[in-house]
Amino acid sequence: MRVLMEHVSKNGIKPAGRLRSVYLEGPPNRGDNSADYITQIAVPIKKFEKV
């Protein structure tokens, strides 16, 4: 999440809300090894207009 927020800040992108985490694969499919879990992280953004 830190890397995503650094990218947003560095590129002048304006967040339009809070981060969302969607757990795509976890314990039922990947067992107890959390390194195998798959999570989608997204941040909603305001409309970007070129200058």
N, C-alpha and C positions, 0 to 999 in steps of 0.2 A: 504494500500500500504506500509505503514511503516513496518508492521509486515513481509510482504513478503520480503522486501529488507533487513531487519534484518536477516531473515532466510538465504537468499542468502549469505550475508556477513559472518555470523557465520559459515557456512558450506563450505566456500572456493569456492563457485560457481562463475564462471566468466560470467557476463552478456554479451550478444552479440548484444545488441541493447536496445532500449527504452521500457519502460513498455507499455502494451496495455490494454485498457479498452473496454470491449464489454458490452453494456447495453442490458441485456436479457429481463428484465421486467421493465417498467417505467410507466409514467402517462397514456398512453392509456389503459393499462391493470390493473394497480394498483392504479389509482386515484392520489390524491395529497399527500398521506401519503408516504413520501420518505423512511420511515423505512421498507416498504414492497418492495422496489425496489430490483432487483437482478442484480448485476454487476459481470462479470467475469474479473479478473485481471490476466495478464500473463506477464512474463518476458522471452524473448528468452535467451537461455544460450549457451555457447560454449560447445563443446563435452567434456564430463567428462570422464577422464580415471583414473582407480584405480592405485595406486602406490604400 
